[in-house]
Amino acid sequence: MSQSRLRYYLDENMDPEISEQLRRRGIDALSARDASLLEVSDDVQLRYAASKGRVLCTKDSDFANPANWLVEHDGIAYFPDSSVSIGYAVNALLKLHRKETAESMENRLVYL
């Protein structure tokens, strides 16, 4: 059985340049700005990512607590260092993309 590739959704706490650089490398990545979802609640961010089959990428510590997950989701890639550089984030998400599949990320939290 074929394993699906990861697709990313970067919430408003992530620089949209990260999604642009990932797309240049052939990765399906969408930012909150691209989706017109700026200044919406965490719940809306997670529900949107889940509805589109995307891993939520965030620096928001609220997502590090599973008690805050109100829906089944396609994974959360969490950056605990809020000052992480664009280059670091791009490289970490590229590595995650090579290592994991959509199926292996379901309802998981990965610290990057």
Chimera marker file (.cmm) of the C-alpha trace (Angstrom):
<marker_set name="trace">
<marker id="1" x="0.000" y="0.000" z="0.000" r="1" g="1" b="0" radius="0.5"/>
<marker id="2" x="1.297" y="3.442" z="-0.943" r="1" g="1" b="0" radius="0.5"/>
<marker id="3" x="2.003" y="5.956" z="1.805" r="1" g="1" b="0" radius="0.5"/>
<marker id="4" x="0.810" y="9.539" z="1.343" r="1" g="1" b="0" radius="0.5"/>
<marker id="5" x="3.246" y="12.437" z="1.429" r="1" g="1" b="0" radius="0.5"/>
<marker id="6" x="2.962" y="15.089" z="4.104" r="1" g="1" b="0" radius="0.5"/>
<marker id="7" x="1.220" y="18.332" z="3.270" r="1" g="1" b="0" radius="0.5"/>
<marker id="8" x="1.752" y="21.323" z="5.531" r="1" g="1" b="0" radius="0.5"/>
<marker id="9" x="-0.370" y="24.160" z="6.859" r="1" g="1" b="0" radius="0.5"/>
<marker id="10" x="1.573" y="26.905" z="8.657" r="1" g="1" b="0" radius="0.5"/>
<marker id="11" x="-0.476" y="28.879" z="11.148" r="1" g="1" b="0" radius="0.5"/>
<marker id="12" x="-0.117" y="32.638" z="11.551" r="1" g="1" b="0" radius="0.5"/>
<marker id="13" x="2.758" y="32.209" z="14.042" r="1" g="1" b="0" radius="0.5"/>
<marker id="14" x="4.954" y="30.844" z="11.248" r="1" g="1" b="0" radius="0.5"/>
<marker id="15" x="6.557" y="33.130" z="8.667" r="1" g="1" b="0" radius="0.5"/>
<marker id="16" x="4.792" y="32.684" z="5.289" r="1" g="1" b="0" radius="0.5"/>
<marker id="17" x="8.219" y="32.692" z="3.639" r="1" g="1" b="0" radius="0.5"/>
<marker id="18" x="8.660" y="29.170" z="5.024" r="1" g="1" b="0" radius="0.5"/>
<marker id="19" x="5.734" y="27.857" z="2.971" r="1" g="1" b="0" radius="0.5"/>
<marker id="20" x="7.058" y="29.670" z="-0.113" r="1" g="1" b="0" radius="0.5"/>
<marker id="21" x="10.489" y="28.076" z="0.267" r="1" g="1" b="0" radius="0.5"/>
<marker id="22" x="8.950" y="24.637" z="0.806" r="1" g="1" b="0" radius="0.5"/>
<marker id="23" x="6.840" y="25.002" z="-2.347" r="1" g="1" b="0" radius="0.5"/>
<marker id="24" x="9.989" y="25.902" z="-4.327" r="1" g="1" b="0" radius="0.5"/>
<marker id="25" x="11.332" y="22.528" z="-3.195" r="1" g="1" b="0" radius="0.5"/>
<marker id="26" x="8.229" y="20.666" z="-4.356" r="1" g="1" b="0" radius="0.5"/>
<marker id="27" x="6.520" y="20.370" z="-0.959" r="1" g="1" b="0" radius="0.5"/>
<marker id="28" x="2.790" y="21.086" z="-0.670" r="1" g="1" b="0" radius="0.5"/>
<marker id="29" x="2.721" y="23.905" z="1.906" r="1" g="1" b="0" radius="0.5"/>
<marker id="30" x="0.115" y="26.541" z="2.638" r="1" g="1" b="0" radius="0.5"/>
<marker id="31" x="0.306" y="29.448" z="5.079" r="1" g="1" b="0" radius="0.5"/>
<marker id="32" x="-2.487" y="31.020" z="7.104" r="1" g="1" b="0" radius="0.5"/>
<marker id="33" x="-2.002" y="34.099" z="4.935" r="1" g="1" b="0" radius="0.5"/>
<marker id="34" x="-2.534" y="31.990" z="1.781" r="1" g="1" b="0" radius="0.5"/>
<marker id="35" x="-5.733" y="30.558" z="3.306" r="1" g="1" b="0" radius="0.5"/>
<marker id="36" x="-6.963" y="33.976" z="4.542" r="1" g="1" b="0" radius="0.5"/>
<marker id="37" x="-7.002" y="32.653" z="8.113" r="1" g="1" b="0" radius="0.5"/>
<marker id="38" x="-5.141" y="35.361" z="9.994" r="1" g="1" b="0" radius="0.5"/>
<marker id="39" x="-6.325" y="36.283" z="13.481" r="1" g="1" b="0" radius="0.5"/>
<marker id="40" x="-8.592" y="33.262" z="13.933" r="1" g="1" b="0" radius="0.5"/>
<marker id="41" x="-8.702" y="30.992" z="16.982" r="1" g="1" b="0" radius="0.5"/>
<marker id="42" x="-6.418" y="28.013" z="17.527" r="1" g="1" b="0" radius="0.5"/>
<marker id="43" x="-9.446" y="25.752" z="17.165" r="1" g="1" b="0" radius="0.5"/>
<marker id="44" x="-10.194" y="27.172" z="13.705" r="1" g="1" b="0" radius="0.5"/>
<marker id="45" x="-6.531" y="26.777" z="12.710" r="1" g="1" b="0" radius="0.5"/>
<marker id="46" x="-6.461" y="23.107" z="13.741" r="1" g="1" b="0" radius="0.5"/>
<marker id="47" x="-9.860" y="22.320" z="12.231" r="1" g="1" b="0" radius="0.5"/>
<marker id="48" x="-8.815" y="23.902" z="8.943" r="1" g="1" b="0" radius="0.5"/>
<marker id="49" x="-5.577" y="21.894" z="8.799" r="1" g="1" b="0" radius="0.5"/>
<marker id="50" x="-7.461" y="18.685" z="9.662" r="1" g="1" b="0" radius="0.5"/>
<marker id="51" x="-10.181" y="19.339" z="7.084" r="1" g="1" b="0" radius="0.5"/>
<marker id="52" x="-7.521" y="19.719" z="4.384" r="1" g="1" b="0" radius="0.5"/>
<marker id="53" x="-5.431" y="16.721" z="5.464" r="1" g="1" b="0" radius="0.5"/>
<marker id="54" x="-2.478" y="18.911" z="6.430" r="1" g="1" b="0" radius="0.5"/>
<marker id="55" x="0.055" y="18.815" z="9.246" r="1" g="1" b="0" radius="0.5"/>
<marker id="56" x="-0.304" y="21.980" z="11.328" r="1" g="1" b="0" radius="0.5"/>
<marker id="57" x="3.057" y="23.741" z="11.722" r="1" g="1" b="0" radius="0.5"/>
<marker id="58" x="3.204" y="26.153" z="14.635" r="1" g="1" b="0" radius="0.5"/>
<marker id="59" x="5.218" y="27.935" z="17.309" r="1" g="1" b="0" radius="0.5"/>
<marker id="60" x="2.091" y="28.305" z="19.462" r="1" g="1" b="0" radius="0.5"/>
<marker id="61" x="2.656" y="26.464" z="22.755" r="1" g="1" b="0" radius="0.5"/>
<marker id="62" x="-1.099" y="25.883" z="23.162" r="1" g="1" b="0" radius="0.5"/>
<marker id="63" x="-0.808" y="23.125" z="20.549" r="1" g="1" b="0" radius="0.5"/>
<marker id="64" x="1.820" y="21.300" z="22.629" r="1" g="1" b="0" radius="0.5"/>
<marker id="65" x="-0.936" y="20.296" z="25.071" r="1" g="1" b="0" radius="0.5"/>
<marker id="66" x="-3.122" y="17.448" z="23.757" r="1" g="1" b="0" radius="0.5"/>
<marker id="67" x="-5.969" y="18.650" z="25.982" r="1" g="1" b="0" radius="0.5"/>
<marker id="68" x="-6.310" y="21.564" z="23.554" r="1" g="1" b="0" radius="0.5"/>
<marker id="69" x="-6.868" y="19.312" z="20.537" r="1" g="1" b="0" radius="0.5"/>
<marker id="70" x="-10.611" y="19.391" z="20.013" r="1" g="1" b="0" radius="0.5"/>
<marker id="71" x="-10.548" y="17.352" z="16.796" r="1" g="1" b="0" radius="0.5"/>
<marker id="72" x="-8.735" y="14.436" z="15.243" r="1" g="1" b="0" radius="0.5"/>
<marker id="73" x="-5.908" y="15.885" z="13.147" r="1" g="1" b="0" radius="0.5"/>
<marker id="74" x="-3.217" y="15.050" z="10.632" r="1" g="1" b="0" radius="0.5"/>
<marker id="75" x="-0.326" y="15.914" z="12.914" r="1" g="1" b="0" radius="0.5"/>
<marker id="76" x="1.242" y="18.911" z="14.566" r="1" g="1" b="0" radius="0.5"/>
<marker id="77" x="4.811" y="20.023" z="13.896" r="1" g="1" b="0" radius="0.5"/>
<marker id="78" x="5.672" y="22.197" z="16.885" r="1" g="1" b="0" radius="0.5"/>
<marker id="79" x="8.633" y="24.570" z="17.097" r="1" g="1" b="0" radius="0.5"/>
<marker id="80" x="9.154" y="25.301" z="20.832" r="1" g="1" b="0" radius="0.5"/>
<marker id="81" x="11.733" y="28.016" z="20.090" r="1" g="1" b="0" radius="0.5"/>
<marker id="82" x="9.642" y="30.989" z="19.009" r="1" g="1" b="0" radius="0.5"/>
<marker id="83" x="12.726" y="32.677" z="17.536" r="1" g="1" b="0" radius="0.5"/>
<marker id="84" x="13.519" y="29.814" z="15.157" r="1" g="1" b="0" radius="0.5"/>
<marker id="85" x="14.911" y="31.047" z="11.831" r="1" g="1" b="0" radius="0.5"/>
<marker id="86" x="13.218" y="30.564" z="8.487" r="1" g="1" b="0" radius="0.5"/>
<marker id="87" x="16.133" y="28.398" z="7.319" r="1" g="1" b="0" radius="0.5"/>
<marker id="88" x="15.936" y="26.153" z="10.368" r="1" g="1" b="0" radius="0.5"/>
<marker id="89" x="12.168" y="25.722" z="9.976" r="1" g="1" b="0" radius="0.5"/>
<marker id="90" x="12.463" y="24.919" z="6.258" r="1" g="1" b="0" radius="0.5"/>
<marker id="91" x="15.189" y="22.346" z="6.885" r="1" g="1" b="0" radius="0.5"/>
<marker id="92" x="13.321" y="20.752" z="9.798" r="1" g="1" b="0" radius="0.5"/>
<marker id="93" x="10.123" y="20.426" z="7.747" r="1" g="1" b="0" radius="0.5"/>
<marker id="94" x="12.051" y="19.024" z="4.771" r="1" g="1" b="0" radius="0.5"/>
<marker id="95" x="13.592" y="16.398" z="7.051" r="1" g="1" b="0" radius="0.5"/>
<marker id="96" x="10.179" y="15.562" z="8.531" r="1" g="1" b="0" radius="0.5"/>
<marker id="97" x="8.756" y="15.276" z="5.006" r="1" g="1" b="0" radius="0.5"/>
<marker id="98" x="11.447" y="12.738" z="4.060" r="1" g="1" b="0" radius="0.5"/>
<marker id="99" x="11.026" y="10.729" z="7.282" r="1" g="1" b="0" radius="0.5"/>
<marker id="100" x="7.256" y="10.604" z="7.883" r="1" g="1" b="0" radius="0.5"/>
<marker id="101" x="4.083" y="9.911" z="5.934" r="1" g="1" b="0" radius="0.5"/>
<marker id="102" x="0.617" y="11.371" z="6.296" r="1" g="1" b="0" radius="0.5"/>
<marker id="103" x="-0.480" y="8.127" z="7.925" r="1" g="1" b="0" radius="0.5"/>
<marker id="104" x="2.376" y="8.098" z="10.465" r="1" g="1" b="0" radius="0.5"/>
<marker id="105" x="1.631" y="11.689" z="11.541" r="1" g="1" b="0" radius="0.5"/>
<marker id="106" x="-2.071" y="11.226" z="12.305" r="1" g="1" b="0" radius="0.5"/>
<marker id="107" x="-2.871" y="12.689" z="15.749" r="1" g="1" b="0" radius="0.5"/>
<marker id="108" x="0.826" y="13.032" z="16.580" r="1" g="1" b="0" radius="0.5"/>
<marker id="109" x="2.789" y="15.941" z="17.985" r="1" g="1" b="0" radius="0.5"/>
<marker id="110" x="6.375" y="16.278" z="16.792" r="1" g="1" b="0" radius="0.5"/>
<marker id="111" x="8.781" y="18.735" z="18.400" r="1" g="1" b="0" radius="0.5"/>
<marker id="112" x="11.143" y="20.308" z="15.874" r="1" g="1" b="0" radius="0.5"/>
<link id1="1" id2="2" r="1" g="1" b="0" radius="0.2"/>
<link id1="2" id2="3" r="1" g="1" b="0" radius="0.2"/>
<link id1="3" id2="4" r="1" g="1" b="0" radius="0.2"/>
<link id1="4" id2="5" r="1" g="1" b="0" radius="0.2"/>
<link id1="5" id2="6" r="1" g="1" b="0" radius="0.2"/>
<link id1="6" id2="7" r="1" g="1" b="0" radius="0.2"/>
<link id1="7" id2="8" r="1" g="1" b="0" radius="0.2"/>
<link id1="8" id2="9" r="1" g="1" b="0" radius="0.2"/>
<link id1="9" id2="10" r="1" g="1" b="0" radius="0.2"/>
<link id1="10" id2="11" r="1" g="1" b="0" radius="0.2"/>
<link id1="11" id2="12" r="1" g="1" b="0" radius="0.2"/>
<link id1="12" id2="13" r="1" g="1" b="0" radius="0.2"/>
<link id1="13" id2="14" r="1" g="1" b="0" radius="0.2"/>
<link id1="14" id2="15" r="1" g="1" b="0" radius="0.2"/>
<link id1="15" id2="16" r="1" g="1" b="0" radius="0.2"/>
<link id1="16" id2="17" r="1" g="1" b="0" radius="0.2"/>
<link id1="17" id2="18" r="1" g="1" b="0" radius="0.2"/>
<link id1="18" id2="19" r="1" g="1" b="0" radius="0.2"/>
<link id1="19" id2="20" r="1" g="1" b="0" radius="0.2"/>
<link id1="20" id2="21" r="1" g="1" b="0" radius="0.2"/>
<link id1="21" id2="22" r="1" g="1" b="0" radius="0.2"/>
<link id1="22" id2="23" r="1" g="1" b="0" radius="0.2"/>
<link id1="23" id2="24" r="1" g="1" b="0" radius="0.2"/>
<link id1="24" id2="25" r="1" g="1" b="0" radius="0.2"/>
<link id1="25" id2="26" r="1" g="1" b="0" radius="0.2"/>
<link id1="26" id2="27" r="1" g="1" b="0" radius="0.2"/>
<link id1="27" id2="28" r="1" g="1" b="0" radius="0.2"/>
<link id1="28" id2="29" r="1" g="1" b="0" radius="0.2"/>
<link id1="29" id2="30" r="1" g="1" b="0" radius="0.2"/>
<link id1="30" id2="31" r="1" g="1" b="0" radius="0.2"/>
<link id1="31" id2="32" r="1" g="1" b="0" radius="0.2"/>
<link id1="32" id2="33" r="1" g="1" b="0" radius="0.2"/>
<link id1="33" id2="34" r="1" g="1" b="0" radius="0.2"/>
<link id1="34" id2="35" r="1" g="1" b="0" radius="0.2"/>
<link id1="35" id2="36" r="1" g="1" b="0" radius="0.2"/>
<link id1="36" id2="37" r="1" g="1" b="0" radius="0.2"/>
<link id1="37" id2="38" r="1" g="1" b="0" radius="0.2"/>
<link id1="38" id2="39" r="1" g="1" b="0" radius="0.2"/>
<link id1="39" id2="40" r="1" g="1" b="0" radius="0.2"/>
<link id1="40" id2="41" r="1" g="1" b="0" radius="0.2"/>
<link id1="41" id2="42" r="1" g="1" b="0" radius="0.2"/>
<link id1="42" id2="43" r="1" g="1" b="0" radius="0.2"/>
<link id1="43" id2="44" r="1" g="1" b="0" radius="0.2"/>
<link id1="44" id2="45" r="1" g="1" b="0" radius="0.2"/>
<link id1="45" id2="46" r="1" g="1" b="0" radius="0.2"/>
<link id1="46" id2="47" r="1" g="1" b="0" radius="0.2"/>
<link id1="47" id2="48" r="1" g="1" b="0" radius="0.2"/>
<link id1="48" id2="49" r="1" g="1" b="0" radius="0.2"/>
<link id1="49" id2="50" r="1" g="1" b="0" radius="0.2"/>
<link id1="50" id2="51" r="1" g="1" b="0" radius="0.2"/>
<link id1="51" id2="52" r="1" g="1" b="0" radius="0.2"/>
<link id1="52" id2="53" r="1" g="1" b="0" radius="0.2"/>
<link id1="53" id2="54" r="1" g="1" b="0" radius="0.2"/>
<link id1="54" id2="55" r="1" g="1" b="0" radius="0.2"/>
<link id1="55" id2="56" r="1" g="1" b="0" radius="0.2"/>
<link id1="56" id2="57" r="1" g="1" b="0" radius="0.2"/>
<link id1="57" id2="58" r="1" g="1" b="0" radius="0.2"/>
<link id1="58" id2="59" r="1" g="1" b="0" radius="0.2"/>
<link id1="59" id2="60" r="1" g="1" b="0" radius="0.2"/>
<link id1="60" id2="61" r="1" g="1" b="0" radius="0.2"/>
<link id1="61" id2="62" r="1" g="1" b="0" radius="0.2"/>
<link id1="62" id2="63" r="1" g="1" b="0" radius="0.2"/>
<link id1="63" id2="64" r="1" g="1" b="0" radius="0.2"/>
<link id1="64" id2="65" r="1" g="1" b="0" radius="0.2"/>
<link id1="65" id2="66" r="1" g="1" b="0" radius="0.2"/>
<link id1="66" id2="67" r="1" g="1" b="0" radius="0.2"/>
<link id1="67" id2="68" r="1" g="1" b="0" radius="0.2"/>
<link id1="68" id2="69" r="1" g="1" b="0" radius="0.2"/>
<link id1="69" id2="70" r="1" g="1" b="0" radius="0.2"/>
<link id1="70" id2="71" r="1" g="1" b="0" radius="0.2"/>
<link id1="71" id2="72" r="1" g="1" b="0" radius="0.2"/>
<link id1="72" id2="73" r="1" g="1" b="0" radius="0.2"/>
<link id1="73" id2="74" r="1" g="1" b="0" radius="0.2"/>
<link id1="74" id2="75" r="1" g="1" b="0" radius="0.2"/>
<link id1="75" id2="76" r="1" g="1" b="0" radius="0.2"/>
<link id1="76" id2="77" r="1" g="1" b="0" radius="0.2"/>
<link id1="77" id2="78" r="1" g="1" b="0" radius="0.2"/>
<link id1="78" id2="79" r="1" g="1" b="0" radius="0.2"/>
<link id1="79" id2="80" r="1" g="1" b="0" radius="0.2"/>
<link id1="80" id2="81" r="1" g="1" b="0" radius="0.2"/>
<link id1="81" id2="82" r="1" g="1" b="0" radius="0.2"/>
<link id1="82" id2="83" r="1" g="1" b="0" radius="0.2"/>
<link id1="83" id2="84" r="1" g="1" b="0" radius="0.2"/>
<link id1="84" id2="85" r="1" g="1" b="0" radius="0.2"/>
<link id1="85" id2="86" r="1" g="1" b="0" radius="0.2"/>
<link id1="86" id2="87" r="1" g="1" b="0" radius="0.2"/>
<link id1="87" id2="88" r="1" g="1" b="0" radius="0.2"/>
<link id1="88" id2="89" r="1" g="1" b="0" radius="0.2"/>
<link id1="89" id2="90" r="1" g="1" b="0" radius="0.2"/>
<link id1="90" id2="91" r="1" g="1" b="0" radius="0.2"/>
<link id1="91" id2="92" r="1" g="1" b="0" radius="0.2"/>
<link id1="92" id2="93" r="1" g="1" b="0" radius="0.2"/>
<link id1="93" id2="94" r="1" g="1" b="0" radius="0.2"/>
<link id1="94" id2="95" r="1" g="1" b="0" radius="0.2"/>
<link id1="95" id2="96" r="1" g="1" b="0" radius="0.2"/>
<link id1="96" id2="97" r="1" g="1" b="0" radius="0.2"/>
<link id1="97" id2="98" r="1" g="1" b="0" radius="0.2"/>
<link id1="98" id2="99" r="1" g="1" b="0" radius="0.2"/>
<link id1="99" id2="100" r="1" g="1" b="0" radius="0.2"/>
<link id1="100" id2="101" r="1" g="1" b="0" radius="0.2"/>
<link id1="101" id2="102" r="1" g="1" b="0" radius="0.2"/>
<link id1="102" id2="103" r="1" g="1" b="0" radius="0.2"/>
<link id1="103" id2="104" r="1" g="1" b="0" radius="0.2"/>
<link id1="104" id2="105" r="1" g="1" b="0" radius="0.2"/>
<link id1="105" id2="106" r="1" g="1" b="0" radius="0.2"/>
<link id1="106" id2="107" r="1" g="1" b="0" radius="0.2"/>
<link id1="107" id2="108" r="1" g="1" b="0" radius="0.2"/>
<link id1="108" id2="109" r="1" g="1" b="0" radius="0.2"/>
<link id1="109" id2="110" r="1" g="1" b="0" radius="0.2"/>
<link id1="110" id2="111" r="1" g="1" b="0" radius="0.2"/>
<link id1="111" id2="112" r="1" g="1" b="0" radius="0.2"/>
</marker_set>
